[in-house]
Amino acid sequence: MWESVLKKDQFEIQMNPTYKSILFQVSDTTTGSEGRPALVLNQAELFELLHAFLAINRSFNRETMYYEEEPDGA
């Protein structure tokens, strides 16, 4: 089952822990020169993206955190 990990205006990341896979969806509101969706991230968004990928990796490896993360409604 797909679970949303990070949702922004331009993109959404979902993970499927059963199959250890991720789905990276880009919105079609912003298109690049070749007609494909483009994604421009600022530094804060890039940090959130990296954090989401690390959280997904920990989930896939069934690692436990030594602290509790606050849910951000992603």
mmCIF file of the N, C-alpha and C atoms, coordinates in Angstrom:
data_MODEL
# 
_entry.id   MODEL 
# 
loop_
_atom_site.group_PDB 
_atom_site.id 
_atom_site.type_symbol 
_atom_site.label_atom_id 
_atom_site.label_alt_id 
_atom_site.label_comp_id 
_atom_site.label_asym_id 
_atom_site.label_entity_id 
_atom_site.label_seq_id 
_atom_site.pdbx_PDB_ins_code 
_atom_site.Cartn_x 
_atom_site.Cartn_y 
_atom_site.Cartn_z 
_atom_site.occupancy 
_atom_site.B_iso_or_equiv 
_atom_site.pdbx_formal_charge 
_atom_site.auth_seq_id 
_atom_site.auth_comp_id 
_atom_site.auth_asym_id 
_atom_site.auth_atom_id 
_atom_site.pdbx_PDB_model_num 
ATOM 1   N N  . MET A 1 1  ? 0.841  -1.182 0.000   1.00 0.00 ? 1  MET A N  1 
ATOM 2   C CA . MET A 1 1  ? 0.000  0.000  0.000   1.00 0.00 ? 1  MET A CA 1 
ATOM 3   C C  . MET A 1 1  ? 0.885  1.244  0.000   1.00 0.00 ? 1  MET A C  1 
ATOM 4   N N  . TRP A 1 2  ? 0.542  2.206  -0.802  1.00 0.00 ? 2  TRP A N  1 
ATOM 5   C CA . TRP A 1 2  ? 1.315  3.435  -0.908  1.00 0.00 ? 2  TRP A CA 1 
ATOM 6   C C  . TRP A 1 2  ? 0.994  4.370  0.256   1.00 0.00 ? 2  TRP A C  1 
ATOM 7   N N  . GLU A 1 3  ? 2.044  4.947  0.843   1.00 0.00 ? 3  GLU A N  1 
ATOM 8   C CA . GLU A 1 3  ? 1.906  5.914  1.930   1.00 0.00 ? 3  GLU A CA 1 
ATOM 9   C C  . GLU A 1 3  ? 2.610  7.198  1.518   1.00 0.00 ? 3  GLU A C  1 
ATOM 10  N N  . SER A 1 4  ? 1.932  8.329  1.675   1.00 0.00 ? 4  SER A N  1 
ATOM 11  C CA . SER A 1 4  ? 2.530  9.607  1.347   1.00 0.00 ? 4  SER A CA 1 
ATOM 12  C C  . SER A 1 4  ? 3.587  9.961  2.391   1.00 0.00 ? 4  SER A C  1 
ATOM 13  N N  . VAL A 1 5  ? 4.773  10.344 1.914   1.00 0.00 ? 5  VAL A N  1 
ATOM 14  C CA . VAL A 1 5  ? 5.878  10.702 2.801   1.00 0.00 ? 5  VAL A CA 1 
ATOM 15  C C  . VAL A 1 5  ? 6.106  12.212 2.789   1.00 0.00 ? 5  VAL A C  1 
ATOM 16  N N  . LEU A 1 6  ? 6.003  12.812 1.619   1.00 0.00 ? 6  LEU A N  1 
ATOM 17  C CA . LEU A 1 6  ? 6.225  14.246 1.472   1.00 0.00 ? 6  LEU A CA 1 
ATOM 18  C C  . LEU A 1 6  ? 5.350  14.746 0.331   1.00 0.00 ? 6  LEU A C  1 
ATOM 19  N N  . LYS A 1 7  ? 4.555  15.778 0.613   1.00 0.00 ? 7  LYS A N  1 
ATOM 20  C CA . LYS A 1 7  ? 3.693  16.347 -0.425  1.00 0.00 ? 7  LYS A CA 1 
ATOM 21  C C  . LYS A 1 7  ? 3.897  17.850 -0.474  1.00 0.00 ? 7  LYS A C  1 
ATOM 22  N N  . LYS A 1 8  ? 4.244  18.332 -1.649  1.00 0.00 ? 8  LYS A N  1 
ATOM 23  C CA . LYS A 1 8  ? 4.454  19.753 -1.907  1.00 0.00 ? 8  LYS A CA 1 
ATOM 24  C C  . LYS A 1 8  ? 3.612  20.159 -3.112  1.00 0.00 ? 8  LYS A C  1 
ATOM 25  N N  . ASP A 1 9  ? 3.604  21.440 -3.433  1.00 0.00 ? 9  ASP A N  1 
ATOM 26  C CA . ASP A 1 9  ? 2.846  21.910 -4.597  1.00 0.00 ? 9  ASP A CA 1 
ATOM 27  C C  . ASP A 1 9  ? 3.356  21.289 -5.896  1.00 0.00 ? 9  ASP A C  1 
ATOM 28  N N  . GLN A 1 10 ? 4.677  21.126 -6.018  1.00 0.00 ? 10 GLN A N  1 
ATOM 29  C CA . GLN A 1 10 ? 5.271  20.653 -7.256  1.00 0.00 ? 10 GLN A CA 1 
ATOM 30  C C  . GLN A 1 10 ? 5.428  19.137 -7.333  1.00 0.00 ? 10 GLN A C  1 
ATOM 31  N N  . PHE A 1 11 ? 5.461  18.453 -6.185  1.00 0.00 ? 11 PHE A N  1 
ATOM 32  C CA . PHE A 1 11 ? 5.724  17.019 -6.217  1.00 0.00 ? 11 PHE A CA 1 
ATOM 33  C C  . PHE A 1 11 ? 5.184  16.318 -4.978  1.00 0.00 ? 11 PHE A C  1 
ATOM 34  N N  . GLU A 1 12 ? 5.107  14.996 -5.074  1.00 0.00 ? 12 GLU A N  1 
ATOM 35  C CA . GLU A 1 12 ? 4.737  14.164 -3.935  1.00 0.00 ? 12 GLU A CA 1 
ATOM 36  C C  . GLU A 1 12 ? 5.578  12.896 -3.976  1.00 0.00 ? 12 GLU A C  1 
ATOM 37  N N  . ILE A 1 13 ? 6.022  12.457 -2.805  1.00 0.00 ? 13 ILE A N  1 
ATOM 38  C CA . ILE A 1 13 ? 6.758  11.200 -2.683  1.00 0.00 ? 13 ILE A CA 1 
ATOM 39  C C  . ILE A 1 13 ? 5.902  10.255 -1.860  1.00 0.00 ? 13 ILE A C  1 
ATOM 40  N N  . GLN A 1 14 ? 5.707  9.052  -2.395  1.00 0.00 ? 14 GLN A N  1 
ATOM 41  C CA . GLN A 1 14 ? 4.998  8.005  -1.679  1.00 0.00 ? 14 GLN A CA 1 
ATOM 42  C C  . GLN A 1 14 ? 5.911  6.790  -1.599  1.00 0.00 ? 14 GLN A C  1 
ATOM 43  N N  . MET A 1 15 ? 5.718  5.989  -0.555  1.00 0.00 ? 15 MET A N  1 
ATOM 44  C CA . MET A 1 15 ? 6.514  4.772  -0.438  1.00 0.00 ? 15 MET A CA 1 
ATOM 45  C C  . MET A 1 15 ? 5.601  3.574  -0.258  1.00 0.00 ? 15 MET A C  1 
ATOM 46  N N  . ASN A 1 16 ? 6.099  2.434  -0.691  1.00 0.00 ? 16 ASN A N  1 
ATOM 47  C CA . ASN A 1 16 ? 5.418  1.164  -0.499  1.00 0.00 ? 16 ASN A CA 1 
ATOM 48  C C  . ASN A 1 16 ? 6.372  0.265  0.273   1.00 0.00 ? 16 ASN A C  1 
ATOM 49  N N  . PRO A 1 17 ? 6.202  0.185  1.615   1.00 0.00 ? 17 PRO A N  1 
ATOM 50  C CA . PRO A 1 17 ? 7.145  -0.588 2.418   1.00 0.00 ? 17 PRO A CA 1 
ATOM 51  C C  . PRO A 1 17 ? 7.126  -2.079 2.100   1.00 0.00 ? 17 PRO A C  1 
ATOM 52  N N  . THR A 1 18 ? 6.017  -2.591 1.609   1.00 0.00 ? 18 THR A N  1 
ATOM 53  C CA . THR A 1 18 ? 5.935  -4.009 1.281   1.00 0.00 ? 18 THR A CA 1 
ATOM 54  C C  . THR A 1 18 ? 6.902  -4.377 0.165   1.00 0.00 ? 18 THR A C  1 
ATOM 55  N N  . TYR A 1 19 ? 6.950  -3.553 -0.870  1.00 0.00 ? 19 TYR A N  1 
ATOM 56  C CA . TYR A 1 19 ? 7.823  -3.807 -2.015  1.00 0.00 ? 19 TYR A CA 1 
ATOM 57  C C  . TYR A 1 19 ? 9.101  -2.983 -1.988  1.00 0.00 ? 19 TYR A C  1 
ATOM 58  N N  . LYS A 1 20 ? 9.306  -2.221 -0.908  1.00 0.00 ? 20 LYS A N  1 
ATOM 59  C CA . LYS A 1 20 ? 10.482 -1.360 -0.752  1.00 0.00 ? 20 LYS A CA 1 
ATOM 60  C C  . LYS A 1 20 ? 10.719 -0.518 -2.009  1.00 0.00 ? 20 LYS A C  1 
ATOM 61  N N  . SER A 1 21 ? 9.692  0.221  -2.371  1.00 0.00 ? 21 SER A N  1 
ATOM 62  C CA . SER A 1 21 ? 9.779  1.072  -3.555  1.00 0.00 ? 21 SER A CA 1 
ATOM 63  C C  . SER A 1 21 ? 9.188  2.431  -3.248  1.00 0.00 ? 21 SER A C  1 
ATOM 64  N N  . ILE A 1 22 ? 9.584  3.418  -4.047  1.00 0.00 ? 22 ILE A N  1 
ATOM 65  C CA . ILE A 1 22 ? 9.061  4.769  -3.888  1.00 0.00 ? 22 ILE A CA 1 
ATOM 66  C C  . ILE A 1 22 ? 8.426  5.235  -5.189  1.00 0.00 ? 22 ILE A C  1 
ATOM 67  N N  . LEU A 1 23 ? 7.470  6.130  -5.058  1.00 0.00 ? 23 LEU A N  1 
ATOM 68  C CA . LEU A 1 23 ? 6.796  6.743  -6.198  1.00 0.00 ? 23 LEU A CA 1 
ATOM 69  C C  . LEU A 1 23 ? 7.017  8.244  -6.077  1.00 0.00 ? 23 LEU A C  1 
ATOM 70  N N  . PHE A 1 24 ? 7.644  8.822  -7.073  1.00 0.00 ? 24 PHE A N  1 
ATOM 71  C CA . PHE A 1 24 ? 7.931  10.249 -7.097  1.00 0.00 ? 24 PHE A CA 1 
ATOM 72  C C  . PHE A 1 24 ? 7.054  10.851 -8.180  1.00 0.00 ? 24 PHE A C  1 
ATOM 73  N N  . GLN A 1 25 ? 6.015  11.596 -7.769  1.00 0.00 ? 25 GLN A N  1 
ATOM 74  C CA . GLN A 1 25 ? 5.093  12.198 -8.724  1.00 0.00 ? 25 GLN A CA 1 
ATOM 75  C C  . GLN A 1 25 ? 5.353  13.694 -8.822  1.00 0.00 ? 25 GLN A C  1 
ATOM 76  N N  . VAL A 1 26 ? 5.474  14.169 -10.043 1.00 0.00 ? 26 VAL A N  1 
ATOM 77  C CA . VAL A 1 26 ? 5.664  15.601 -10.299 1.00 0.00 ? 26 VAL A CA 1 
ATOM 78  C C  . VAL A 1 26 ? 4.364  16.134 -10.866 1.00 0.00 ? 26 VAL A C  1 
ATOM 79  N N  . SER A 1 27 ? 3.918  17.281 -10.340 1.00 0.00 ? 27 SER A N  1 
ATOM 80  C CA . SER A 1 27 ? 2.681  17.867 -10.857 1.00 0.00 ? 27 SER A CA 1 
ATOM 81  C C  . SER A 1 27 ? 2.891  18.325 -12.290 1.00 0.00 ? 27 SER A C  1 
ATOM 82  N N  . ASP A 1 28 ? 1.819  18.358 -13.054 1.00 0.00 ? 28 ASP A N  1 
ATOM 83  C CA . ASP A 1 28 ? 1.931  18.763 -14.451 1.00 0.00 ? 28 ASP A CA 1 
ATOM 84  C C  . ASP A 1 28 ? 1.610  20.234 -14.667 1.00 0.00 ? 28 ASP A C  1 
ATOM 85  N N  . THR A 1 29 ? 1.593  21.014 -13.586 1.00 0.00 ? 29 THR A N  1 
ATOM 86  C CA . THR A 1 29 ? 1.288  22.440 -13.734 1.00 0.00 ? 29 THR A CA 1 
ATOM 87  C C  . THR A 1 29 ? 2.496  23.227 -14.236 1.00 0.00 ? 29 THR A C  1 
ATOM 88  N N  . THR A 1 30 ? 3.691  22.754 -13.952 1.00 0.00 ? 30 THR A N  1 
ATOM 89  C CA . THR A 1 30 ? 4.908  23.417 -14.405 1.00 0.00 ? 30 THR A CA 1 
ATOM 90  C C  . THR A 1 30 ? 5.587  22.519 -15.422 1.00 0.00 ? 30 THR A C  1 
ATOM 91  N N  . THR A 1 31 ? 5.665  22.949 -16.650 1.00 0.00 ? 31 THR A N  1 
ATOM 92  C CA . THR A 1 31 ? 6.281  22.101 -17.667 1.00 0.00 ? 31 THR A CA 1 
ATOM 93  C C  . THR A 1 31 ? 7.573  22.715 -18.161 1.00 0.00 ? 31 THR A C  1 
ATOM 94  N N  . GLY A 1 32 ? 8.498  21.844 -18.488 1.00 0.00 ? 32 GLY A N  1 
ATOM 95  C CA . GLY A 1 32 ? 9.794  22.270 -19.005 1.00 0.00 ? 32 GLY A CA 1 
ATOM 96  C C  . GLY A 1 32 ? 9.732  22.521 -20.497 1.00 0.00 ? 32 GLY A C  1 
ATOM 97  N N  . SER A 1 33 ? 10.883 22.770 -21.073 1.00 0.00 ? 33 SER A N  1 
ATOM 98  C CA . SER A 1 33 ? 10.948 23.112 -22.487 1.00 0.00 ? 33 SER A CA 1 
ATOM 99  C C  . SER A 1 33 ? 10.564 21.941 -23.388 1.00 0.00 ? 33 SER A C  1 
ATOM 100 N N  . GLU A 1 34 ? 10.703 20.709 -22.915 1.00 0.00 ? 34 GLU A N  1 
ATOM 101 C CA . GLU A 1 34 ? 10.381 19.545 -23.734 1.00 0.00 ? 34 GLU A CA 1 
ATOM 102 C C  . GLU A 1 34 ? 8.978  19.021 -23.447 1.00 0.00 ? 34 GLU A C  1 
ATOM 103 N N  . GLY A 1 35 ? 8.173  19.768 -22.705 1.00 0.00 ? 35 GLY A N  1 
ATOM 104 C CA . GLY A 1 35 ? 6.830  19.343 -22.418 1.00 0.00 ? 35 GLY A CA 1 
ATOM 105 C C  . GLY A 1 35 ? 6.723  18.397 -21.234 1.00 0.00 ? 35 GLY A C  1 
ATOM 106 N N  . ARG A 1 36 ? 7.853  18.081 -20.599 1.00 0.00 ? 36 ARG A N  1 
ATOM 107 C CA . ARG A 1 36 ? 7.828  17.225 -19.417 1.00 0.00 ? 36 ARG A CA 1 
ATOM 108 C C  . ARG A 1 36 ? 7.784  18.098 -18.172 1.00 0.00 ? 36 ARG A C  1 
ATOM 109 N N  . PRO A 1 37 ? 7.195  17.591 -17.099 1.00 0.00 ? 37 PRO A N  1 
ATOM 110 C CA . PRO A 1 37 ? 7.163  18.384 -15.861 1.00 0.00 ? 37 PRO A CA 1 
ATOM 111 C C  . PRO A 1 37 ? 8.574  18.730 -15.392 1.00 0.00 ? 37 PRO A C  1 
ATOM 112 N N  . ALA A 1 38 ? 8.742  19.954 -14.936 1.00 0.00 ? 38 ALA A N  1 
ATOM 113 C CA . ALA A 1 38 ? 10.026 20.411 -14.406 1.00 0.00 ? 38 ALA A CA 1 
ATOM 114 C C  . ALA A 1 38 ? 9.892  20.625 -12.909 1.00 0.00 ? 38 ALA A C  1 
ATOM 115 N N  . LEU A 1 39 ? 10.967 20.466 -12.215 1.00 0.00 ? 39 LEU A N  1 
ATOM 116 C CA . LEU A 1 39 ? 10.961 20.606 -10.770 1.00 0.00 ? 39 LEU A CA 1 
ATOM 117 C C  . LEU A 1 39 ? 12.159 21.456 -10.362 1.00 0.00 ? 39 LEU A C  1 
ATOM 118 N N  . VAL A 1 40 ? 11.887 22.584 -9.741  1.00 0.00 ? 40 VAL A N  1 
ATOM 119 C CA . VAL A 1 40 ? 12.936 23.465 -9.245  1.00 0.00 ? 40 VAL A CA 1 
ATOM 120 C C  . VAL A 1 40 ? 12.810 23.520 -7.734  1.00 0.00 ? 40 VAL A C  1 
ATOM 121 N N  . LEU A 1 41 ? 13.859 23.135 -7.017  1.00 0.00 ? 41 LEU A N  1 
ATOM 122 C CA . LEU A 1 41 ? 13.836 23.094 -5.561  1.00 0.00 ? 41 LEU A CA 1 
ATOM 123 C C  . LEU A 1 41 ? 14.756 24.145 -4.979  1.00 0.00 ? 41 LEU A C  1 
ATOM 124 N N  . ASN A 1 42 ? 14.279 24.819 -3.930  1.00 0.00 ? 42 ASN A N  1 
ATOM 125 C CA . ASN A 1 42 ? 15.182 25.713 -3.212  1.00 0.00 ? 42 ASN A CA 1 
ATOM 126 C C  . ASN A 1 42 ? 15.908 24.893 -2.146  1.00 0.00 ? 42 ASN A C  1 
ATOM 127 N N  . GLN A 1 43 ? 16.781 25.518 -1.397  1.00 0.00 ? 43 GLN A N  1 
ATOM 128 C CA . GLN A 1 43 ? 17.603 24.795 -0.432  1.00 0.00 ? 43 GLN A CA 1 
ATOM 129 C C  . GLN A 1 43 ? 16.749 24.110 0.642   1.00 0.00 ? 43 GLN A C  1 
ATOM 130 N N  . ALA A 1 44 ? 15.728 24.790 1.131   1.00 0.00 ? 44 ALA A N  1 
ATOM 131 C CA . ALA A 1 44 ? 14.863 24.208 2.161   1.00 0.00 ? 44 ALA A CA 1 
ATOM 132 C C  . ALA A 1 44 ? 14.109 22.998 1.620   1.00 0.00 ? 44 ALA A C  1 
ATOM 133 N N  . GLU A 1 45 ? 13.608 23.088 0.392   1.00 0.00 ? 45 GLU A N  1 
ATOM 134 C CA . GLU A 1 45 ? 12.892 21.959 -0.204  1.00 0.00 ? 45 GLU A CA 1 
ATOM 135 C C  . GLU A 1 45 ? 13.827 20.781 -0.460  1.00 0.00 ? 45 GLU A C  1 
ATOM 136 N N  . LEU A 1 46 ? 15.047 21.071 -0.863  1.00 0.00 ? 46 LEU A N  1 
ATOM 137 C CA . LEU A 1 46 ? 16.026 20.013 -1.073  1.00 0.00 ? 46 LEU A CA 1 
ATOM 138 C C  . LEU A 1 46 ? 16.328 19.292 0.239   1.00 0.00 ? 46 LEU A C  1 
ATOM 139 N N  . PHE A 1 47 ? 16.448 20.040 1.317   1.00 0.00 ? 47 PHE A N  1 
ATOM 140 C CA . PHE A 1 47 ? 16.687 19.442 2.628   1.00 0.00 ? 47 PHE A CA 1 
ATOM 141 C C  . PHE A 1 47 ? 15.516 18.536 3.025   1.00 0.00 ? 47 PHE A C  1 
ATOM 142 N N  . GLU A 1 48 ? 14.276 19.002 2.795   1.00 0.00 ? 48 GLU A N  1 
ATOM 143 C CA . GLU A 1 48 ? 13.105 18.183 3.105   1.00 0.00 ? 48 GLU A CA 1 
ATOM 144 C C  . GLU A 1 48 ? 13.080 16.913 2.262   1.00 0.00 ? 48 GLU A C  1 
ATOM 145 N N  . LEU A 1 49 ? 13.475 17.027 1.006   1.00 0.00 ? 49 LEU A N  1 
ATOM 146 C CA . LEU A 1 49 ? 13.523 15.870 0.121   1.00 0.00 ? 49 LEU A CA 1 
ATOM 147 C C  . LEU A 1 49 ? 14.539 14.841 0.616   1.00 0.00 ? 49 LEU A C  1 
ATOM 148 N N  . LEU A 1 50 ? 15.719 15.297 0.980   1.00 0.00 ? 50 LEU A N  1 
ATOM 149 C CA . LEU A 1 50 ? 16.742 14.392 1.516   1.00 0.00 ? 50 LEU A CA 1 
ATOM 150 C C  . LEU A 1 50 ? 16.271 13.739 2.807   1.00 0.00 ? 50 LEU A C  1 
ATOM 151 N N  . HIS A 1 51 ? 15.628 14.509 3.659   1.00 0.00 ? 51 HIS A N  1 
ATOM 152 C CA . HIS A 1 51 ? 15.100 13.985 4.918   1.00 0.00 ? 51 HIS A CA 1 
ATOM 153 C C  . HIS A 1 51 ? 14.050 12.896 4.644   1.00 0.00 ? 51 HIS A C  1 
ATOM 154 N N  . ALA A 1 52 ? 13.193 13.120 3.663   1.00 0.00 ? 52 ALA A N  1 
ATOM 155 C CA . ALA A 1 52 ? 12.173 12.137 3.310   1.00 0.00 ? 52 ALA A CA 1 
ATOM 156 C C  . ALA A 1 52 ? 12.818 10.847 2.797   1.00 0.00 ? 52 ALA A C  1 
ATOM 157 N N  . PHE A 1 53 ? 13.844 10.964 1.954   1.00 0.00 ? 53 PHE A N  1 
ATOM 158 C CA . PHE A 1 53 ? 14.523 9.774  1.446   1.00 0.00 ? 53 PHE A CA 1 
ATOM 159 C C  . PHE A 1 53 ? 15.207 8.996  2.571   1.00 0.00 ? 53 PHE A C  1 
ATOM 160 N N  . LEU A 1 54 ? 15.805 9.706  3.524   1.00 0.00 ? 54 LEU A N  1 
ATOM 161 C CA . LEU A 1 54 ? 16.427 9.024  4.660   1.00 0.00 ? 54 LEU A CA 1 
ATOM 162 C C  . LEU A 1 54 ? 15.379 8.317  5.516   1.00 0.00 ? 54 LEU A C  1 
ATOM 163 N N  . ALA A 1 55 ? 14.229 8.953  5.715   1.00 0.00 ? 55 ALA A N  1 
ATOM 164 C CA . ALA A 1 55 ? 13.150 8.330  6.489   1.00 0.00 ? 55 ALA A CA 1 
ATOM 165 C C  . ALA A 1 55 ? 12.629 7.078  5.786   1.00 0.00 ? 55 ALA A C  1 
ATOM 166 N N  . ILE A 1 56 ? 12.516 7.138  4.468   1.00 0.00 ? 56 ILE A N  1 
ATOM 167 C CA . ILE A 1 56 ? 12.081 5.969  3.699   1.00 0.00 ? 56 ILE A CA 1 
ATOM 168 C C  . ILE A 1 56 ? 13.094 4.843  3.857   1.00 0.00 ? 56 ILE A C  1 
ATOM 169 N N  . ASN A 1 57 ? 14.370 5.161  3.747   1.00 0.00 ? 57 ASN A N  1 
ATOM 170 C CA . ASN A 1 57 ? 15.413 4.152  3.881   1.00 0.00 ? 57 ASN A CA 1 
ATOM 171 C C  . ASN A 1 57 ? 15.370 3.497  5.262   1.00 0.00 ? 57 ASN A C  1 
ATOM 172 N N  . ARG A 1 58 ? 15.180 4.309  6.312   1.00 0.00 ? 58 ARG A N  1 
ATOM 173 C CA . ARG A 1 58 ? 15.083 3.748  7.667   1.00 0.00 ? 58 ARG A CA 1 
ATOM 174 C C  . ARG A 1 58 ? 13.876 2.826  7.783   1.00 0.00 ? 58 ARG A C  1 
ATOM 175 N N  . SER A 1 59 ? 12.780 3.213  7.159   1.00 0.00 ? 59 SER A N  1 
ATOM 176 C CA . SER A 1 59 ? 11.574 2.390  7.191   1.00 0.00 ? 59 SER A CA 1 
ATOM 177 C C  . SER A 1 59 ? 11.805 1.053  6.482   1.00 0.00 ? 59 SER A C  1 
ATOM 178 N N  . PHE A 1 60 ? 12.432 1.102  5.327   1.00 0.00 ? 60 PHE A N  1 
ATOM 179 C CA . PHE A 1 60 ? 12.713 -0.122 4.576   1.00 0.00 ? 60 PHE A CA 1 
ATOM 180 C C  . PHE A 1 60 ? 13.609 -1.067 5.376   1.00 0.00 ? 60 PHE A C  1 
ATOM 181 N N  . ASN A 1 61 ? 14.558 -0.515 6.123   1.00 0.00 ? 61 ASN A N  1 
ATOM 182 C CA . ASN A 1 61 ? 15.496 -1.322 6.910   1.00 0.00 ? 61 ASN A CA 1 
ATOM 183 C C  . ASN A 1 61 ? 14.979 -1.627 8.308   1.00 0.00 ? 61 ASN A C  1 
ATOM 184 N N  . ARG A 1 62 ? 13.762 -1.163 8.590   1.00 0.00 ? 62 ARG A N  1 
ATOM 185 C CA . ARG A 1 62 ? 13.120 -1.350 9.901   1.00 0.00 ? 62 ARG A CA 1 
ATOM 186 C C  . ARG A 1 62 ? 13.995 -0.848 11.041  1.00 0.00 ? 62 ARG A C  1 
ATOM 187 N N  . GLU A 1 63 ? 14.641 0.270  10.804  1.00 0.00 ? 63 GLU A N  1 
ATOM 188 C CA . GLU A 1 63 ? 15.451 0.902  11.840  1.00 0.00 ? 63 GLU A CA 1 
ATOM 189 C C  . GLU A 1 63 ? 14.543 1.711  12.754  1.00 0.00 ? 63 GLU A C  1 
ATOM 190 N N  . THR A 1 64 ? 14.893 1.782  14.010  1.00 0.00 ? 64 THR A N  1 
ATOM 191 C CA . THR A 1 64 ? 14.130 2.594  14.954  1.00 0.00 ? 64 THR A CA 1 
ATOM 192 C C  . THR A 1 64 ? 14.953 3.813  15.327  1.00 0.00 ? 64 THR A C  1 
ATOM 193 N N  . MET A 1 65 ? 14.265 4.927  15.484  1.00 0.00 ? 65 MET A N  1 
ATOM 194 C CA . MET A 1 65 ? 14.934 6.165  15.842  1.00 0.00 ? 65 MET A CA 1 
ATOM 195 C C  . MET A 1 65 ? 15.074 6.250  17.360  1.00 0.00 ? 65 MET A C  1 
ATOM 196 N N  . TYR A 1 66 ? 16.103 6.880  17.805  1.00 0.00 ? 66 TYR A N  1 
ATOM 197 C CA . TYR A 1 66 ? 16.280 7.065  19.244  1.00 0.00 ? 66 TYR A CA 1 
ATOM 198 C C  . TYR A 1 66 ? 15.464 8.245  19.756  1.00 0.00 ? 66 TYR A C  1 
ATOM 199 N N  . TYR A 1 67 ? 14.786 8.946  18.863  1.00 0.00 ? 67 TYR A N  1 
ATOM 200 C CA . TYR A 1 67 ? 13.883 10.025 19.243  1.00 0.00 ? 67 TYR A CA 1 
ATOM 201 C C  . TYR A 1 67 ? 12.656 9.922  18.351  1.00 0.00 ? 67 TYR A C  1 
ATOM 202 N N  . GLU A 1 68 ? 11.575 10.496 18.800  1.00 0.00 ? 68 GLU A N  1 
ATOM 203 C CA . GLU A 1 68 ? 10.342 10.499 18.028  1.00 0.00 ? 68 GLU A CA 1 
ATOM 204 C C  . GLU A 1 68 ? 10.282 11.739 17.146  1.00 0.00 ? 68 GLU A C  1 
ATOM 205 N N  . GLU A 1 69 ? 9.964  11.550 15.867  1.00 0.00 ? 69 GLU A N  1 
ATOM 206 C CA . GLU A 1 69 ? 9.786  12.683 14.973  1.00 0.00 ? 69 GLU A CA 1 
ATOM 207 C C  . GLU A 1 69 ? 8.345  13.164 15.073  1.00 0.00 ? 69 GLU A C  1 
ATOM 208 N N  . GLU A 1 70 ? 8.151  14.468 14.997  1.00 0.00 ? 70 GLU A N  1 
ATOM 209 C CA . GLU A 1 70 ? 6.803  15.025 15.021  1.00 0.00 ? 70 GLU A CA 1 
ATOM 210 C C  . GLU A 1 70 ? 6.173  14.836 13.658  1.00 0.00 ? 70 GLU A C  1 
ATOM 211 N N  . PRO A 1 71 ? 4.922  14.367 13.615  1.00 0.00 ? 71 PRO A N  1 
ATOM 212 C CA . PRO A 1 71 ? 4.258  14.245 12.309  1.00 0.00 ? 71 PRO A CA 1 
ATOM 213 C C  . PRO A 1 71 ? 4.042  15.627 11.701  1.00 0.00 ? 71 PRO A C  1 
ATOM 214 N N  . ASP A 1 72 ? 4.346  15.738 10.401  1.00 0.00 ? 72 ASP A N  1 
ATOM 215 C CA . ASP A 1 72 ? 4.203  17.051 9.749   1.00 0.00 ? 72 ASP A CA 1 
ATOM 216 C C  . ASP A 1 72 ? 3.036  17.075 8.788   1.00 0.00 ? 72 ASP A C  1 
ATOM 217 N N  . GLY A 1 73 ? 2.226  16.030 8.789   1.00 0.00 ? 73 GLY A N  1 
ATOM 218 C CA . GLY A 1 73 ? 1.070  16.021 7.908   1.00 0.00 ? 73 GLY A CA 1 
ATOM 219 C C  . GLY A 1 73 ? 1.422  15.801 6.462   1.00 0.00 ? 73 GLY A C  1 
ATOM 220 N N  . ALA A 1 74 ? 2.601  15.239 6.211   1.00 0.00 ? 74 ALA A N  1 
ATOM 221 C CA . ALA A 1 74 ? 3.009  14.975 4.837   1.00 0.00 ? 74 ALA A CA 1 
ATOM 222 C C  . ALA A 1 74 ? 2.146  13.926 4.284   1.00 0.00 ? 74 ALA A C  1 
# 
